[in-house]
């Protein structure tokens, strides 16, 4: 076999004036040693040389294509500039004194046509560098664009943010990482100054993303985080429950660390709670409520301590009264302070809902007269017959609690007039009859339980599918049966099971069926 010289080959991609120099593409060879080349070695060498040549040809064609596209773009720009110059000459205007309009003022508000053209070219260079992950070069172009034409494209800032996130992830030290984080925040500030009015990706979008990145990279700066989140929430016309809960999480942490005053914490809670009222996501609401409970800040005593003096000093401040009322209500307070605030709020803005709320609170405090006062007011305000029926049934229940069986029966009957399918009203009427059966002898009182059982049985049919309510009905029926007249007492009066019977015990009356106790 003949001796050959093995050459060490280095492929250099040299671009000369925008084109590949195929002469220089294959590196010069350097003799290293002489050895005998086997057939297998020669075959491998030839294969490698063919592959290298193929790759070089592929690179050359790609470069030619890119160069062709670049020249086409230059020609397009040149034609536009020429047209501008011709128009300017025709009108007697010096081109340098009139800003170009080819690309609009976003490419340089007071720039000439040539300057705007150059800014466009820089933007293209920026995009190429970013796509090729030449991030350092891309940043140089980015800052040039921010300086020359800050409103050119929002993608300049979006891609710049991505670059800094990449650098943060790859930082070699905490100090280097901190510098990149600061730069990322500055990019957000530049973007906000230029694109705050963007319909889709404007002020709120920028502020929220800045807050999220600050939360991610500056977790130790709680106050800085809170400021950014608060500003974004305040500016956002929509409600983002996830974002609000993220802010509230940090606020609770700071409150637990004693870095936030209770008054400020509760003000922030009320601000967010008003926004969360319209949220339909039950999981988000549960998280929000759980965070408040976790904080331990919103107990009823705490709320009274915070707001009692403020209300005394501002007794006619409707906004303050409404705010305190809602806070107390959200925390299920039923104290004397809640009743006081609730009545003031109702006097300013009376509603059916608030009348019911106050009624329940007064009843919980055994103040039945006041409870009934608000329920009756609610009935007067309500126009919907179903809701009127429910309110009357609620009054009936309150009257029963107060020991006024006859009034309870009257309101239960009124409830049934508005809605004959109100199962709760039937139960209230049954219990009112049982409690009010005092105007007759013992046998007469026992017959009232026949009438009451009929009413509860009717209620049970209306509660079909409601297991809880049906259980209540079954328990009442079982109890009432225990008070039915004995068989001997019925026989003595000539009564048999199934006979029709008219109950008449004081004010309690009605038709029923004989049923002896078993």
C-alpha positions, 0 to 999 in steps of 0.5 A, a space after each residue: 500500500 502506498 503511503 499517504 499524508 493524513 490531513 487534520 481538517 478544520 471547517 471554517 464558516 467564513 462569510 465574506 461580504 455576506 456570502 460564503 467563500 468556498 475556498 476558505 470554507 475548507 481549512 488549510 491542511 497541515 501535515 502531521 504524520 505519515 502512516 499506511 492507510 488501510 482500505 477501511 480507513 480510506 473509506 471512512 476518510 472519503 465518507 467524512 470528506 463527502 459529509 463535510 462537503 455536503 454540509 458546506 454546500 448546504 451552509 452556502 445555499 442557506 447563506 445565499 438565500 438569506 443574502 437574497 432576502 436581505 437584498 430584497 428588503 433593502 431594495 424595498 426600503 430603497 424604493 420607499 425612500 426614493 418615493 419619499 424623496 421624490 414627493 418631498 422634492 416635488 413639494 419643495 420640502 427638505 427631507 431631513 426636516 420632515 419626519 418619515 411616515 413610512 413606518 410610522 412614528 413608533 419607529 422614531 417619533 422625531 426621526 428622519 426617514 433614514 433614522 427610522 429605516 435604521 431603527 427597523 434594521 436594528 429591530 431585525 438584527 435584534 430579532 435575529 440575535 434573539 432567535 439565535 440565542 445570541 443574548 448579549 448582542 440582542 440586549 445591545 440592540 434592545 437598549 438601542 431600540 428603547 432609546 431610539 424608538 421605545 414604542 416600536 414593538 412590545 416584543 422588544 420588551 417581552 423578549 428582553 424579559 425572557 433574556 434576563 430570566 435566562 440569565 437569572 437562571 444561569 447566574 454564577 453568583 448571587 451578586 450576578 443574579 441580583 443585577 439581572 433581576 434589577 435589569 428585568 424589573 427595569 425592562 418592565 418599567 421601560 415597557 410600562 412607559 411605552 405600552 401602558 395604553 396597549 389594549 391587550 398587553 397594557 398597564 395591568 398586564 405589565 404590572 401583574 407580570 412584574 409582580 409575579 416575577 418579583 414574587 419569584 425572584 425577590 421573595 425576601 422583599 415582602 413589602 416590595 412584593 405587596 406594593 407591586 401586587 396592590 398596584 396591579 390589583 387596583 388598576 385591574 378592572 377585572 377580578 383575578 382571584 388567583 392573583 388576589 389570593 397570591 397577594 393575600 398570602 403574602 399579606 397574611 405572612 407579613 401580618 403573622 410576622 407582626 410587620 403589618 398593623 391590624 387596621 391596615 390588614 383589615 382595610 386590605 382585606 375589605 378591599 379584596 373582599 369587595 372584589 372577590 364578592 363577584 367571583 364564581 370560583 368556589 375553590 378561590 373563595 374557599 382559599 380566600 376565606 381560609 387565609 383570613 381565618 389563618 391570619 386570626 385578625 378578623 374576630 368580632 372583638 378585633 373588629 369592634 376594637 378597630 372600628 367602634 371609635 371611628 364610628 363614634 367619630 363619624 356617625 353619619 359616614 354611610 361608606 364607613 358604616 357599610 364597610 364595618 357592617 360587611 366585615 362583621 357580617 362576613 365573620 358571622 358576628 352577632 354581637 350587640 356591636 353588630 346589631 348596632 351597626 346593622 340597624 344603622 346600615 339598614 336605616 341608610 339602605 333598607 333591603 329585604 336581605 339585610 332585614 332577614 339578616 338582622 332578624 336572625 341576629 336579634 333572634 339569636 340574642 333572644 330579642 324576638 320583638 326586634 327579630 319580628 319587626 325586621 321580618 315583617 318589614 321584609 315581607 312588606 318590601 318583597 314582591 315575589 310570592 315565593 320569597 314572601 311565603 318563605 319570609 312568612 314561614 320564617 316569621 312563623 318559626 320566630 313566633 314559635 320560638 317566642 311562644 306565640 303559637 297562634 301568631 305562628 299559625 297565622 303566619 304559616 297560613 299566610 305563607 301557604 297562601 303565597 305558596 301552597 307548596 311551602 313544606 316549611 310552612 306546613 311544619 310550622 303550622 303543625 307545631 303551632 297547633 301542637 303548642 296551642 292546643 290548650 283550650 280543650 280537655 285531654 282527649 281534645 288535645 290528643 286529637 290535635 296530634 292527628 291534625 298535626 300529623 296530617 300537616 307534617 305528612 303533607 310536608 314530607 311529600 313536598 320534601 321528596 329528594 331532600 333527605 335531611 328535611 324528610 328525616 325531620 318530618 319522620 322524627 316529628 311523625 314518630 313523636 306525634 304518634 306517641 300522643 294519639 288517643 288510646 284505642 279505649 278512649 276512641 272506642 268509648 266515644 264511638 270512634 274507629 280508625 279511619 273515621 272522619 273527625 273534626 278537631 275543635 280545641 280552642 282556636 285550633 280546628 280542622 278536619 282529620 282522620 281517627 287513628 288510635 295509638 298502637 
